[in-house]
Amino acid sequence: MLTWRKLPLTLAFAGLVALAFGAGCRGFFPKPVLQSIAINPTAPQVNVGQTQNLQLFGTYDDGTRSQVTSGVGWSVAPTSVATITGTGSATLTGVTSGSATITASAQALSATATATVIGNVTSITVSPTTGNVKIGGTTGAPFTFAATPGPPAFITADNGGTLVITPADGKITCTVSLDTSNNPDELCTAITGAASSYTIVMTYPSPTGGTVTSTPTATLTVN
């Protein structure tokens, strides 16, 4: 039986044992180690002059995943298309239409994502509406896609546009070039096995969501 004099000593001893056990347990369960990082969202889109919030998430060696909020570095290139600020979370600002590469780093790890800066485009007009190419010929058929109201003034596959060619048989190749007025266009050529006729349209993200499609539909004749 414990006496009243021995009780305080017993309680003190029990407290020391508990502290030692807790310290030992912490030694057995070390802090998880960061294994990889990823930017969220993975493919951010932002309108010109507007912002998008970005976060960095990490996966640890114990299988857990959580947001990384300290020791994070952010950068974007080219800064002529977008800028970025912040240390934990970041704010991406669209400068002009196009694509930019975002890089985040934390604890000697790095992650990248491609951001698309969307211009103020509500309609796209193609010119000319018809073109003609010969298989193996040296002259291609140019198509210019003018945007309204802009920016950008002209849409190409290099600044966020998507060229849709039907039928999609891979026999038509279109590359970005400059027309006679020094405006960017899509110069299309044909290779062996191409069909006799194709339709060509350009699509571009709408600033309000969805897509804008060029009108009228352009026709490419192959002979």
Backbone hydrogen bonds, N-H to C=O, Kabsch-Sander energy under -0.5 kcal/mol:
donor,donor_aa,acceptor,acceptor_aa,energy
7,L,3,T,-1.5
9,L,5,R,-0.6
10,T,6,K,-2.3
11,L,7,L,-2.5
12,A,8,P,-2.3
13,F,9,L,-2.3
14,A,10,T,-2.2
15,G,11,L,-2.0
16,L,12,A,-2.1
17,V,13,F,-2.3
18,A,14,A,-2.2
19,L,15,G,-2.3
20,A,16,L,-2.5
21,F,17,V,-2.5
22,G,18,A,-2.5
23,A,19,L,-2.4
24,G,20,A,-2.3
25,C,21,F,-2.3
26,R,22,G,-2.1
27,G,23,A,-1.4
28,F,24,G,-1.3
29,F,25,C,-1.3
35,Q,59,T,-3.0
36,S,59,T,-1.6
38,A,57,F,-2.4
40,N,55,Q,-2.9
46,V,116,T,-2.3
48,V,118,I,-2.3
49,G,94,G,-2.6
50,Q,47,N,-2.2
52,Q,92,L,-2.1
54,L,90,A,-3.0
55,Q,40,N,-2.7
57,F,38,A,-2.7
58,G,66,S,-3.1
59,T,36,S,-2.6
60,Y,64,T,-2.6
61,D,33,V,-2.1
63,G,60,Y,-2.1
66,S,58,G,-1.8
68,V,56,L,-3.3
69,T,67,Q,-0.6
73,G,105,S,-2.4
75,S,103,T,-1.9
77,A,101,T,-1.8
81,V,78,P,-1.4
82,A,78,P,-1.4
83,T,93,T,-2.0
85,T,91,T,-1.7
90,A,54,L,-2.4
91,T,85,T,-3.0
92,L,52,Q,-3.1
92,L,90,A,-0.5
93,T,83,T,-2.8
94,G,47,N,-0.6
94,G,50,Q,-2.3
95,V,81,V,-3.1
96,T,81,V,-1.5
98,G,117,V,-1.8
100,A,115,A,-2.2
101,T,77,A,-3.1
102,I,100,A,-0.6
102,I,113,A,-3.3
103,T,75,S,-2.8
104,A,111,A,-2.7
105,S,73,G,-2.2
106,A,109,L,-2.2
109,L,106,A,-1.9
111,A,104,A,-2.4
113,A,102,I,-1.8
114,T,42,T,-0.6
115,A,100,A,-3.2
115,A,113,A,-0.6
116,T,44,P,-2.4
117,V,98,G,-3.2
117,V,115,A,-0.5
118,I,46,V,-2.7
118,I,116,T,-0.6
120,N,151,P,-1.8
121,V,119,G,-1.3
122,T,120,N,-0.5
122,T,148,T,-3.3
123,S,148,T,-1.6
125,T,146,A,-2.7
126,V,215,T,-1.2
127,S,144,T,-2.2
131,G,219,T,-2.1
133,V,221,T,-2.4
136,G,190,A,-1.1
137,G,134,K,-2.3
141,A,188,C,-2.8
143,F,186,E,-2.1
144,T,127,S,-3.4
146,A,125,T,-2.5
146,A,144,T,-0.7
147,A,153,A,-2.9
148,T,123,S,-2.2
150,G,120,N,-2.5
155,I,145,F,-2.8
159,N,156,T,-1.1
161,G,156,T,-2.2
162,T,203,T,-2.6
164,V,162,T,-0.5
164,V,201,V,-3.3
165,I,163,L,-0.6
166,T,199,T,-2.4
169,D,167,P,-1.6
173,T,189,T,-2.5
175,T,187,L,-2.2
177,S,185,D,-2.2
179,D,183,N,-3.1
182,N,179,D,-2.1
185,D,177,S,-2.3
186,E,143,F,-2.7
187,L,175,T,-3.3
187,L,185,D,-0.6
188,C,141,A,-2.7
188,C,186,E,-0.7
189,T,173,T,-2.7
191,I,171,K,-1.9
194,A,191,I,-1.4
198,Y,220,L,-2.3
199,T,166,T,-2.8
200,I,218,A,-2.6
201,V,164,V,-2.1
203,T,162,T,-2.3
204,Y,212,V,-2.0
206,S,210,G,-2.1
209,G,206,S,-1.7
212,V,204,Y,-3.5
214,S,202,M,-2.7
215,T,124,I,-2.4
218,A,200,I,-1.8
219,T,129,T,-2.5
220,L,198,Y,-3.0
221,T,131,G,-2.8
221,T,219,T,-0.5
222,V,196,S,-2.6
223,N,133,V,-2.1
